[in-house]
Amino acid sequence: MSGSTHRTHQSYRTYRTYRLAVPPVSGIIRPRLVALGAVLAVSCFLLFCWGLTIGDYPIAFADVVRALAGSGDPGTVLVVQELRLPRALVGLLAGVAFGMSGALFQTMTRNPLASPDMIGLTQGAGTAVVAGIILGWDGGLGTQALGLLGALATALIVYALAWRRGATGYRIILVGIGVAWICTSATDYLVAKGGRFQAQAALGWLVGNLNGRTWGQVGPLALALAVLLPSALLLGRLVRTLQLGDDVATGLGTRVQPVRLAVLLCGVGLVAFATASAGPVAFVALAAPQIIQRLARTAWPPTLASGLTGAVVVLGSDLIARTLVSGTELPVGIVTGVLGAPILLWLLARANRAGSGG
């Protein structure tokens, strides 16, 4: 038995089944994945609170926890809940959105390199937001609406260009890479065309930044997740059948193209709202699903756990960005880029060793 076959066989043995008489429900529980989910949730909480302790006015960890509950010193409660909490919430929610979006796309296309960063969705949202900043074409919509429209338009273009009696994951990736470069070139042109202050504002957003986040960025992102997170989980079972191939998925009763389009729209919504709130934070959507898939030893990236992993990556990277250089708060996208680039190189090298890297 080959090594890859043995690992795949192992991934399917690490589960427990259950069946309830009332209500009539059955399913599968993966103890390792449940344990990892609990560890990730605790890690998110610790990193979230740790981030709230950092600032010009240092606050003890225990005081932060009390302030989140609304108790303790009134000044501390004000600083935590009004000044620092929006930044931490944007980092948490954006990390969840990026991680889940990456898991959906990688599962749908059966390719670990498929993520919003690689197939143009992040770049499309960025182009729309930068156009609004530089050219004043926002129409009063704000970055959230512009990011959503840009990512949605890019997704539809990619899907249409990849369509040939259906849209396969392979064609979506190839077309998406080309569209990503077009959007990147358009964004660079807009930045070069803009004035000094407009270009600075656009570049500060494009690198992925949590500095200066307010409740105005938290609200739309939280509402989007309230709708899209359950949708992504409901699509999870149907998406996993696509890993078996279109013919097998059709034989199992899955309507392949409608499911693929629904996953595309759900993933676009997640990455668009996250990008509009935090900027295009690099490599989180690519790396988070691959990290948890290998830790959980599953045959596909688990959606919810990928979201928690993305939150840990963003919150942890933000802590590094704020403490690495004394007196300077680096954009979080710089840190995720440095951490994510080696993962991308590793994935490319692994694909080439497996004979699928081209």
Short mmCIF file of the C-alpha atoms (twelve columns), coordinates in Angstrom:
data_MODEL
# 
_entry.id   MODEL 
# 
loop_
_atom_site.group_PDB 
_atom_site.id 
_atom_site.type_symbol 
_atom_site.label_atom_id 
_atom_site.label_alt_id 
_atom_site.label_comp_id 
_atom_site.label_asym_id 
_atom_site.label_seq_id 
_atom_site.Cartn_x 
_atom_site.Cartn_y 
_atom_site.Cartn_z 
_atom_site.pdbx_PDB_model_num 
ATOM 1   C CA . MET A 1   0.000   0.000  0.000   1 
ATOM 2   C CA . SER A 2   1.444   3.378  -1.002  1 
ATOM 3   C CA . GLY A 3   2.042   6.137  1.535   1 
ATOM 4   C CA . SER A 4   -0.703  8.377  0.145   1 
ATOM 5   C CA . THR A 5   -3.215  5.529  0.050   1 
ATOM 6   C CA . HIS A 6   -2.343  4.583  3.622   1 
ATOM 7   C CA . ARG A 7   -2.818  8.181  4.820   1 
ATOM 8   C CA . THR A 8   -6.154  8.436  3.028   1 
ATOM 9   C CA . HIS A 9   -7.274  5.144  4.604   1 
ATOM 10  C CA . GLN A 10  -6.262  6.428  8.033   1 
ATOM 11  C CA . SER A 11  -8.205  9.680  7.531   1 
ATOM 12  C CA . TYR A 12  -11.410 7.743  7.070   1 
ATOM 13  C CA . ARG A 13  -10.914 5.585  10.184  1 
ATOM 14  C CA . THR A 14  -10.662 8.459  12.647  1 
ATOM 15  C CA . TYR A 15  -14.378 8.923  13.195  1 
ATOM 16  C CA . ARG A 16  -17.320 7.680  15.247  1 
ATOM 17  C CA . THR A 17  -20.868 7.279  14.015  1 
ATOM 18  C CA . TYR A 18  -24.016 8.014  15.994  1 
ATOM 19  C CA . ARG A 19  -27.757 7.572  15.487  1 
ATOM 20  C CA . LEU A 20  -30.615 9.019  17.520  1 
ATOM 21  C CA . ALA A 21  -34.124 7.582  17.570  1 
ATOM 22  C CA . VAL A 22  -35.774 10.860 18.630  1 
ATOM 23  C CA . PRO A 23  -35.229 12.998 16.677  1 
ATOM 24  C CA . PRO A 24  -34.257 10.644 13.835  1 
ATOM 25  C CA . VAL A 25  -30.738 11.956 13.268  1 
ATOM 26  C CA . SER A 26  -27.504 10.186 12.391  1 
ATOM 27  C CA . GLY A 27  -24.051 11.440 11.605  1 
ATOM 28  C CA . ILE A 28  -20.306 11.192 12.081  1 
ATOM 29  C CA . ILE A 29  -18.153 12.603 14.876  1 
ATOM 30  C CA . ARG A 30  -14.407 12.961 14.392  1 
ATOM 31  C CA . PRO A 31  -12.884 13.083 17.903  1 
ATOM 32  C CA . ARG A 32  -9.551  14.460 16.688  1 
ATOM 33  C CA . LEU A 33  -11.275 17.268 14.783  1 
ATOM 34  C CA . VAL A 34  -13.514 18.079 17.762  1 
ATOM 35  C CA . ALA A 35  -10.471 18.259 20.046  1 
ATOM 36  C CA . LEU A 36  -8.620  20.489 17.586  1 
ATOM 37  C CA . GLY A 37  -11.678 22.723 17.292  1 
ATOM 38  C CA . ALA A 38  -11.767 23.152 21.062  1 
ATOM 39  C CA . VAL A 39  -8.041  23.988 21.155  1 
ATOM 40  C CA . LEU A 40  -8.472  26.511 18.335  1 
ATOM 41  C CA . ALA A 41  -11.457 28.140 20.057  1 
ATOM 42  C CA . VAL A 42  -9.492  28.535 23.302  1 
ATOM 43  C CA . SER A 43  -6.516  29.874 21.337  1 
ATOM 44  C CA . CYS A 44  -8.754  32.422 19.623  1 
ATOM 45  C CA . PHE A 45  -10.046 33.633 22.985  1 
ATOM 46  C CA . LEU A 46  -6.563  33.920 24.484  1 
ATOM 47  C CA . LEU A 47  -5.125  35.759 21.452  1 
ATOM 48  C CA . PHE A 48  -8.210  37.972 21.284  1 
ATOM 49  C CA . CYS A 49  -7.844  39.053 24.915  1 
ATOM 50  C CA . TRP A 50  -4.070  39.335 24.660  1 
ATOM 51  C CA . GLY A 51  -4.446  41.766 21.779  1 
ATOM 52  C CA . LEU A 52  -6.714  43.931 23.914  1 
ATOM 53  C CA . THR A 53  -3.980  44.302 26.546  1 
ATOM 54  C CA . ILE A 54  -1.603  46.042 24.102  1 
ATOM 55  C CA . GLY A 55  -1.610  49.793 23.583  1 
ATOM 56  C CA . ASP A 56  -0.358  53.125 24.893  1 
ATOM 57  C CA . TYR A 57  -2.272  52.293 28.080  1 
ATOM 58  C CA . PRO A 58  -1.269  48.708 28.992  1 
ATOM 59  C CA . ILE A 59  -4.003  46.647 30.635  1 
ATOM 60  C CA . ALA A 60  -3.600  43.383 32.543  1 
ATOM 61  C CA . PHE A 61  -5.109  40.249 30.980  1 
ATOM 62  C CA . ALA A 62  -7.480  39.693 33.913  1 
ATOM 63  C CA . ASP A 63  -8.672  43.314 33.709  1 
ATOM 64  C CA . VAL A 64  -9.389  42.858 30.004  1 
ATOM 65  C CA . VAL A 65  -11.561 39.821 30.716  1 
ATOM 66  C CA . ARG A 66  -13.471 41.748 33.379  1 
ATOM 67  C CA . ALA A 67  -13.871 44.738 31.057  1 
ATOM 68  C CA . LEU A 68  -15.321 42.513 28.331  1 
ATOM 69  C CA . ALA A 69  -17.937 41.407 30.867  1 
ATOM 70  C CA . GLY A 70  -18.666 45.074 31.657  1 
ATOM 71  C CA . SER A 71  -17.155 45.101 35.130  1 
ATOM 72  C CA . GLY A 72  -14.034 46.628 36.625  1 
ATOM 73  C CA . ASP A 73  -12.606 50.128 36.371  1 
ATOM 74  C CA . PRO A 74  -14.829 52.391 34.194  1 
ATOM 75  C CA . GLY A 75  -11.801 53.815 32.392  1 
ATOM 76  C CA . THR A 76  -10.562 50.353 31.530  1 
ATOM 77  C CA . VAL A 77  -14.022 49.329 30.321  1 
ATOM 78  C CA . LEU A 78  -14.129 52.408 28.063  1 
ATOM 79  C CA . VAL A 79  -10.696 51.736 26.560  1 
ATOM 80  C CA . VAL A 80  -11.377 48.046 25.981  1 
ATOM 81  C CA . GLN A 81  -14.953 48.169 24.701  1 
ATOM 82  C CA . GLU A 82  -14.882 51.385 22.700  1 
ATOM 83  C CA . LEU A 83  -11.303 51.821 21.503  1 
ATOM 84  C CA . ARG A 84  -9.727  48.377 21.212  1 
ATOM 85  C CA . LEU A 85  -12.585 45.923 20.820  1 
ATOM 86  C CA . PRO A 86  -13.483 46.862 17.202  1 
ATOM 87  C CA . ARG A 87  -9.957  46.099 15.999  1 
ATOM 88  C CA . ALA A 88  -9.914  42.724 17.736  1 
ATOM 89  C CA . LEU A 89  -13.376 41.805 16.431  1 
ATOM 90  C CA . VAL A 90  -12.469 42.703 12.845  1 
ATOM 91  C CA . GLY A 91  -9.354  40.520 13.123  1 
ATOM 92  C CA . LEU A 92  -11.337 37.622 14.580  1 
ATOM 93  C CA . LEU A 93  -14.243 37.778 12.138  1 
ATOM 94  C CA . ALA A 94  -12.079 38.453 9.084   1 
ATOM 95  C CA . GLY A 95  -9.857  35.492 9.971   1 
ATOM 96  C CA . VAL A 96  -12.908 33.225 10.230  1 
ATOM 97  C CA . ALA A 97  -14.250 34.494 6.897   1 
ATOM 98  C CA . PHE A 98  -10.937 34.094 5.070   1 
ATOM 99  C CA . GLY A 99  -10.359 30.601 6.469   1 
ATOM 100 C CA . MET A 100 -13.839 29.333 5.612   1 
ATOM 101 C CA . SER A 101 -13.736 30.871 2.146   1 
ATOM 102 C CA . GLY A 102 -10.427 29.168 1.412   1 
ATOM 103 C CA . ALA A 103 -11.783 25.827 2.630   1 
ATOM 104 C CA . LEU A 104 -14.822 26.105 0.363   1 
ATOM 105 C CA . PHE A 105 -12.781 26.893 -2.744  1 
ATOM 106 C CA . GLN A 106 -10.122 24.252 -2.074  1 
ATOM 107 C CA . THR A 107 -12.763 21.587 -1.485  1 
ATOM 108 C CA . MET A 108 -14.818 22.601 -4.521  1 
ATOM 109 C CA . THR A 109 -11.844 22.618 -6.902  1 
ATOM 110 C CA . ARG A 110 -9.983  19.709 -5.269  1 
ATOM 111 C CA . ASN A 111 -6.848  21.834 -5.363  1 
ATOM 112 C CA . PRO A 112 -4.902  23.111 -2.310  1 
ATOM 113 C CA . LEU A 113 -3.755  26.153 -4.295  1 
ATOM 114 C CA . ALA A 114 -7.296  27.362 -4.910  1 
ATOM 115 C CA . SER A 115 -8.000  30.298 -2.639  1 
ATOM 116 C CA . PRO A 116 -9.454  33.798 -3.077  1 
ATOM 117 C CA . ASP A 117 -5.872  35.135 -3.212  1 
ATOM 118 C CA . MET A 118 -5.007  32.918 -6.173  1 
ATOM 119 C CA . ILE A 119 -8.149  33.112 -8.329  1 
ATOM 120 C CA . GLY A 120 -8.658  36.865 -8.375  1 
ATOM 121 C CA . LEU A 121 -11.467 37.442 -5.881  1 
ATOM 122 C CA . THR A 122 -9.355  39.343 -3.369  1 
ATOM 123 C CA . GLN A 123 -7.757  41.342 -6.166  1 
ATOM 124 C CA . GLY A 124 -11.162 42.158 -7.675  1 
ATOM 125 C CA . ALA A 125 -12.452 43.445 -4.354  1 
ATOM 126 C CA . GLY A 126 -9.253  45.455 -3.953  1 
ATOM 127 C CA . THR A 127 -9.573  47.031 -7.394  1 
ATOM 128 C CA . ALA A 128 -13.140 48.137 -6.679  1 
ATOM 129 C CA . VAL A 129 -12.236 49.669 -3.305  1 
ATOM 130 C CA . VAL A 130 -9.141  51.419 -4.680  1 
ATOM 131 C CA . ALA A 131 -11.191 52.794 -7.588  1 
ATOM 132 C CA . GLY A 132 -13.622 54.229 -5.062  1 
ATOM 133 C CA . ILE A 133 -10.765 55.810 -3.085  1 
ATOM 134 C CA . ILE A 134 -8.798  57.176 -6.034  1 
ATOM 135 C CA . LEU A 135 -11.546 58.095 -8.494  1 
ATOM 136 C CA . GLY A 136 -14.333 58.863 -6.026  1 
ATOM 137 C CA . TRP A 137 -16.639 56.291 -7.627  1 
ATOM 138 C CA . ASP A 138 -18.006 55.011 -4.347  1 
ATOM 139 C CA . GLY A 139 -21.428 56.633 -4.768  1 
ATOM 140 C CA . GLY A 140 -21.731 56.668 -0.986  1 
ATOM 141 C CA . LEU A 141 -21.554 52.871 -0.829  1 
ATOM 142 C CA . GLY A 142 -18.485 52.526 1.410   1 
ATOM 143 C CA . THR A 143 -15.711 49.952 1.279   1 
ATOM 144 C CA . GLN A 144 -17.948 47.031 2.305   1 
ATOM 145 C CA . ALA A 145 -20.332 47.472 -0.610  1 
ATOM 146 C CA . LEU A 146 -17.527 48.205 -3.068  1 
ATOM 147 C CA . GLY A 147 -15.578 45.154 -1.952  1 
ATOM 148 C CA . LEU A 148 -18.646 42.943 -2.304  1 
ATOM 149 C CA . LEU A 149 -19.454 44.284 -5.767  1 
ATOM 150 C CA . GLY A 150 -15.846 43.953 -6.923  1 
ATOM 151 C CA . ALA A 151 -15.468 40.376 -5.698  1 
ATOM 152 C CA . LEU A 152 -18.871 39.364 -7.065  1 
ATOM 153 C CA . ALA A 153 -18.144 40.883 -10.482 1 
ATOM 154 C CA . THR A 154 -14.766 39.138 -10.582 1 
ATOM 155 C CA . ALA A 155 -16.312 35.797 -9.595  1 
ATOM 156 C CA . LEU A 156 -18.935 36.054 -12.329 1 
ATOM 157 C CA . ILE A 157 -16.266 36.925 -14.907 1 
ATOM 158 C CA . VAL A 158 -14.112 33.982 -13.833 1 
ATOM 159 C CA . TYR A 159 -17.071 31.600 -13.835 1 
ATOM 160 C CA . ALA A 160 -18.252 32.794 -17.261 1 
ATOM 161 C CA . LEU A 161 -14.801 32.535 -18.846 1 
ATOM 162 C CA . ALA A 162 -14.268 29.090 -17.308 1 
ATOM 163 C CA . TRP A 163 -17.621 27.798 -18.570 1 
ATOM 164 C CA . ARG A 164 -17.507 25.139 -21.269 1 
ATOM 165 C CA . ARG A 165 -20.522 22.860 -20.879 1 
ATOM 166 C CA . GLY A 166 -19.894 23.376 -17.170 1 
ATOM 167 C CA . ALA A 167 -17.139 24.941 -15.106 1 
ATOM 168 C CA . THR A 168 -14.520 22.601 -13.681 1 
ATOM 169 C CA . GLY A 169 -12.276 23.476 -10.762 1 
ATOM 170 C CA . TYR A 170 -9.177  23.273 -12.969 1 
ATOM 171 C CA . ARG A 171 -10.484 25.858 -15.446 1 
ATOM 172 C CA . ILE A 172 -11.682 28.135 -12.631 1 
ATOM 173 C CA . ILE A 173 -8.144  28.215 -11.195 1 
ATOM 174 C CA . LEU A 174 -6.435  28.895 -14.537 1 
ATOM 175 C CA . VAL A 175 -8.875  31.631 -15.535 1 
ATOM 176 C CA . GLY A 176 -8.804  33.063 -12.009 1 
ATOM 177 C CA . ILE A 177 -5.023  33.456 -12.060 1 
ATOM 178 C CA . GLY A 178 -5.237  35.435 -15.287 1 
ATOM 179 C CA . VAL A 179 -8.043  37.646 -13.979 1 
ATOM 180 C CA . ALA A 180 -6.082  38.179 -10.746 1 
ATOM 181 C CA . TRP A 181 -3.167  39.639 -12.669 1 
ATOM 182 C CA . ILE A 182 -5.483  41.894 -14.670 1 
ATOM 183 C CA . CYS A 183 -7.006  43.227 -11.443 1 
ATOM 184 C CA . THR A 184 -3.558  43.665 -9.891  1 
ATOM 185 C CA . SER A 185 -2.387  45.684 -12.892 1 
ATOM 186 C CA . ALA A 186 -5.528  47.829 -12.794 1 
ATOM 187 C CA . THR A 187 -5.007  48.478 -9.075  1 
ATOM 188 C CA . ASP A 188 -1.363  49.464 -9.612  1 
ATOM 189 C CA . TYR A 189 -2.438  51.877 -12.359 1 
ATOM 190 C CA . LEU A 190 -5.056  53.460 -10.117 1 
ATOM 191 C CA . VAL A 191 -2.571  53.905 -7.274  1 
ATOM 192 C CA . ALA A 192 -0.057  55.514 -9.653  1 
ATOM 193 C CA . LYS A 193 -2.782  57.786 -11.040 1 
ATOM 194 C CA . GLY A 194 -4.041  58.951 -7.648  1 
ATOM 195 C CA . GLY A 195 -2.818  61.866 -5.592  1 
ATOM 196 C CA . ARG A 196 -0.348  61.517 -2.764  1 
ATOM 197 C CA . PHE A 197 -2.845  61.205 0.079   1 
ATOM 198 C CA . GLN A 198 -5.221  59.033 -1.933  1 
ATOM 199 C CA . ALA A 199 -2.378  56.680 -2.877  1 
ATOM 200 C CA . GLN A 200 -1.269  56.452 0.759   1 
ATOM 201 C CA . ALA A 201 -4.807  55.591 1.860   1 
ATOM 202 C CA . ALA A 202 -5.125  52.956 -0.861  1 
ATOM 203 C CA . LEU A 203 -1.736  51.375 -0.137  1 
ATOM 204 C CA . GLY A 204 -2.443  51.297 3.598   1 
ATOM 205 C CA . TRP A 205 -5.634  49.354 2.891   1 
ATOM 206 C CA . LEU A 206 -4.186  47.095 0.171   1 
ATOM 207 C CA . VAL A 207 -1.526  45.555 2.393   1 
ATOM 208 C CA . GLY A 208 -4.138  44.307 4.887   1 
ATOM 209 C CA . ASN A 209 -4.450  46.399 8.009   1 
ATOM 210 C CA . LEU A 210 -6.334  46.311 11.305  1 
ATOM 211 C CA . ASN A 211 -5.143  49.716 12.474  1 
ATOM 212 C CA . GLY A 212 -7.932  52.200 13.099  1 
ATOM 213 C CA . ARG A 213 -10.790 49.729 12.757  1 
ATOM 214 C CA . THR A 214 -14.122 50.988 14.090  1 
ATOM 215 C CA . TRP A 215 -17.587 49.626 14.781  1 
ATOM 216 C CA . GLY A 216 -18.459 50.707 11.234  1 
ATOM 217 C CA . GLN A 217 -16.327 47.833 9.923   1 
ATOM 218 C CA . VAL A 218 -17.494 45.343 12.567  1 
ATOM 219 C CA . GLY A 219 -21.255 45.589 11.937  1 
ATOM 220 C CA . PRO A 220 -21.442 44.612 8.225   1 
ATOM 221 C CA . LEU A 221 -18.872 41.843 8.668   1 
ATOM 222 C CA . ALA A 222 -20.725 40.363 11.657  1 
ATOM 223 C CA . LEU A 223 -24.062 40.449 9.806   1 
ATOM 224 C CA . ALA A 224 -22.497 38.831 6.742   1 
ATOM 225 C CA . LEU A 225 -21.045 36.019 8.836   1 
ATOM 226 C CA . ALA A 226 -24.372 35.483 10.583  1 
ATOM 227 C CA . VAL A 227 -25.853 34.642 7.165   1 
ATOM 228 C CA . LEU A 228 -22.921 33.092 5.300   1 
ATOM 229 C CA . LEU A 229 -21.444 30.897 8.053   1 
ATOM 230 C CA . PRO A 230 -24.572 28.682 8.373   1 
ATOM 231 C CA . SER A 231 -24.843 28.633 4.574   1 
ATOM 232 C CA . ALA A 232 -21.250 27.432 4.248   1 
ATOM 233 C CA . LEU A 233 -21.831 24.674 6.799   1 
ATOM 234 C CA . LEU A 234 -25.016 23.548 5.047   1 
ATOM 235 C CA . LEU A 235 -23.154 23.404 1.729   1 
ATOM 236 C CA . GLY A 236 -20.354 21.364 3.291   1 
ATOM 237 C CA . ARG A 237 -21.826 17.914 2.621   1 
ATOM 238 C CA . LEU A 238 -22.653 18.742 -1.000  1 
ATOM 239 C CA . VAL A 239 -19.228 20.259 -1.598  1 
ATOM 240 C CA . ARG A 240 -17.490 17.121 -0.357  1 
ATOM 241 C CA . THR A 241 -19.251 15.025 -2.995  1 
ATOM 242 C CA . LEU A 242 -17.590 17.193 -5.652  1 
ATOM 243 C CA . GLN A 243 -14.241 15.769 -4.528  1 
ATOM 244 C CA . LEU A 244 -15.309 12.456 -6.001  1 
ATOM 245 C CA . GLY A 245 -15.549 13.957 -9.486  1 
ATOM 246 C CA . ASP A 246 -18.469 15.447 -11.368 1 
ATOM 247 C CA . ASP A 247 -19.743 12.124 -12.726 1 
ATOM 248 C CA . VAL A 248 -19.748 10.400 -9.328  1 
ATOM 249 C CA . ALA A 249 -21.259 13.469 -7.636  1 
ATOM 250 C CA . THR A 250 -24.047 13.523 -10.227 1 
ATOM 251 C CA . GLY A 251 -24.657 9.817  -9.637  1 
ATOM 252 C CA . LEU A 252 -25.014 10.534 -5.908  1 
ATOM 253 C CA . GLY A 253 -27.739 13.060 -6.636  1 
ATOM 254 C CA . THR A 254 -25.697 16.258 -6.409  1 
ATOM 255 C CA . ARG A 255 -26.588 18.967 -8.908  1 
ATOM 256 C CA . VAL A 256 -22.988 19.794 -9.686  1 
ATOM 257 C CA . GLN A 257 -23.205 23.169 -11.418 1 
ATOM 258 C CA . PRO A 258 -25.830 24.744 -9.094  1 
ATOM 259 C CA . VAL A 259 -23.831 23.548 -6.061  1 
ATOM 260 C CA . ARG A 260 -20.608 24.887 -7.535  1 
ATOM 261 C CA . LEU A 261 -22.254 28.246 -8.216  1 
ATOM 262 C CA . ALA A 262 -23.734 28.373 -4.700  1 
ATOM 263 C CA . VAL A 263 -20.332 27.627 -3.168  1 
ATOM 264 C CA . LEU A 264 -18.763 30.287 -5.365  1 
ATOM 265 C CA . LEU A 265 -21.280 32.906 -4.233  1 
ATOM 266 C CA . CYS A 266 -20.923 31.944 -0.560  1 
ATOM 267 C CA . GLY A 267 -17.138 32.054 -0.750  1 
ATOM 268 C CA . VAL A 268 -17.264 35.378 -2.580  1 
ATOM 269 C CA . GLY A 269 -19.466 36.876 0.122   1 
ATOM 270 C CA . LEU A 270 -17.112 35.726 2.871   1 
ATOM 271 C CA . VAL A 271 -13.950 37.038 1.250   1 
ATOM 272 C CA . ALA A 272 -15.584 40.263 0.042   1 
ATOM 273 C CA . PHE A 273 -16.823 41.396 3.450   1 
ATOM 274 C CA . ALA A 274 -13.569 40.318 5.116   1 
ATOM 275 C CA . THR A 275 -11.490 42.170 2.522   1 
ATOM 276 C CA . ALA A 276 -13.652 45.281 2.776   1 
ATOM 277 C CA . SER A 277 -13.206 45.354 6.561   1 
ATOM 278 C CA . ALA A 278 -9.551  44.363 6.995   1 
ATOM 279 C CA . GLY A 279 -8.086  44.700 3.534   1 
ATOM 280 C CA . PRO A 280 -6.723  41.805 1.450   1 
ATOM 281 C CA . VAL A 281 -4.817  40.047 4.242   1 
ATOM 282 C CA . ALA A 282 -2.474  37.801 2.280   1 
ATOM 283 C CA . PHE A 283 -2.304  33.991 2.389   1 
ATOM 284 C CA . VAL A 284 -4.778  33.407 5.244   1 
ATOM 285 C CA . ALA A 285 -7.379  31.818 2.955   1 
ATOM 286 C CA . LEU A 286 -4.652  29.710 1.349   1 
ATOM 287 C CA . ALA A 287 -2.783  28.567 4.444   1 
ATOM 288 C CA . ALA A 288 -5.458  28.109 7.125   1 
ATOM 289 C CA . PRO A 289 -7.380  25.236 5.434   1 
ATOM 290 C CA . GLN A 290 -4.150  23.380 4.658   1 
ATOM 291 C CA . ILE A 291 -2.861  23.729 8.221   1 
ATOM 292 C CA . ILE A 292 -6.008  22.314 9.827   1 
ATOM 293 C CA . GLN A 293 -6.450  19.600 7.195   1 
ATOM 294 C CA . ARG A 294 -3.045  18.181 8.034   1 
ATOM 295 C CA . LEU A 295 -3.547  18.530 11.773  1 
ATOM 296 C CA . ALA A 296 -6.975  16.873 11.606  1 
ATOM 297 C CA . ARG A 297 -5.846  14.236 9.055   1 
ATOM 298 C CA . THR A 298 -8.991  14.638 6.989   1 
ATOM 299 C CA . ALA A 299 -9.380  14.153 3.244   1 
ATOM 300 C CA . TRP A 300 -10.579 17.744 2.804   1 
ATOM 301 C CA . PRO A 301 -10.259 21.037 4.701   1 
ATOM 302 C CA . PRO A 302 -12.952 21.106 7.446   1 
ATOM 303 C CA . THR A 303 -14.906 24.313 6.972   1 
ATOM 304 C CA . LEU A 304 -15.553 25.526 10.526  1 
ATOM 305 C CA . ALA A 305 -12.127 24.472 11.808  1 
ATOM 306 C CA . SER A 306 -10.551 26.289 8.852   1 
ATOM 307 C CA . GLY A 307 -12.342 29.437 9.970   1 
ATOM 308 C CA . LEU A 308 -11.024 29.072 13.516  1 
ATOM 309 C CA . THR A 309 -7.524  28.470 12.148  1 
ATOM 310 C CA . GLY A 310 -7.814  31.603 10.047  1 
ATOM 311 C CA . ALA A 311 -8.798  33.589 13.133  1 
ATOM 312 C CA . VAL A 312 -5.785  32.250 15.041  1 
ATOM 313 C CA . VAL A 313 -3.494  33.163 12.132  1 
ATOM 314 C CA . VAL A 314 -4.837  36.725 11.836  1 
ATOM 315 C CA . LEU A 315 -4.928  37.431 15.585  1 
ATOM 316 C CA . GLY A 316 -1.506  35.903 16.124  1 
ATOM 317 C CA . SER A 317 -0.022  37.796 13.172  1 
ATOM 318 C CA . ASP A 318 -1.524  41.031 14.469  1 
ATOM 319 C CA . LEU A 319 0.163   40.481 17.832  1 
ATOM 320 C CA . ILE A 320 3.496   39.946 16.072  1 
ATOM 321 C CA . ALA A 321 2.938   43.028 13.912  1 
ATOM 322 C CA . ARG A 322 2.266   45.195 16.970  1 
ATOM 323 C CA . THR A 323 5.150   43.942 19.124  1 
ATOM 324 C CA . LEU A 324 7.896   43.008 16.639  1 
ATOM 325 C CA . VAL A 325 9.186   46.574 16.204  1 
ATOM 326 C CA . SER A 326 8.972   48.716 19.317  1 
ATOM 327 C CA . GLY A 327 6.874   51.848 18.797  1 
ATOM 328 C CA . THR A 328 5.642   50.737 15.361  1 
ATOM 329 C CA . GLU A 329 2.466   48.864 14.404  1 
ATOM 330 C CA . LEU A 330 3.100   46.996 11.172  1 
ATOM 331 C CA . PRO A 331 0.133   46.093 8.949   1 
ATOM 332 C CA . VAL A 332 -1.013  42.557 9.695   1 
ATOM 333 C CA . GLY A 333 -0.825  41.651 5.994   1 
ATOM 334 C CA . ILE A 334 2.966   41.988 6.058   1 
ATOM 335 C CA . VAL A 335 3.259   39.322 8.754   1 
ATOM 336 C CA . THR A 336 0.771   36.916 7.129   1 
ATOM 337 C CA . GLY A 337 2.627   37.362 3.835   1 
ATOM 338 C CA . VAL A 338 5.952   36.453 5.428   1 
ATOM 339 C CA . LEU A 339 4.408   33.442 7.171   1 
ATOM 340 C CA . GLY A 340 2.261   32.353 4.223   1 
ATOM 341 C CA . ALA A 341 4.847   32.507 1.436   1 
ATOM 342 C CA . PRO A 342 6.799   29.460 2.697   1 
ATOM 343 C CA . ILE A 343 3.535   27.502 2.919   1 
ATOM 344 C CA . LEU A 344 2.769   28.367 -0.711  1 
ATOM 345 C CA . LEU A 345 6.251   27.249 -1.802  1 
ATOM 346 C CA . TRP A 346 5.821   24.028 0.169   1 
ATOM 347 C CA . LEU A 347 2.460   23.326 -1.472  1 
ATOM 348 C CA . LEU A 348 3.936   23.942 -4.937  1 
ATOM 349 C CA . ALA A 349 6.887   21.658 -4.197  1 
ATOM 350 C CA . ARG A 350 4.584   18.972 -2.836  1 
ATOM 351 C CA . ALA A 351 2.343   19.201 -5.913  1 
ATOM 352 C CA . ASN A 352 5.361   18.797 -8.196  1 
ATOM 353 C CA . ARG A 353 6.578   15.728 -6.273  1 
ATOM 354 C CA . ALA A 354 3.092   14.233 -6.648  1 
ATOM 355 C CA . GLY A 355 3.197   14.873 -10.386 1 
ATOM 356 C CA . SER A 356 0.401   17.448 -10.368 1 
ATOM 357 C CA . GLY A 357 2.373   20.632 -10.364 1 
ATOM 358 C CA . GLY A 358 2.693   21.027 -14.108 1 
# 
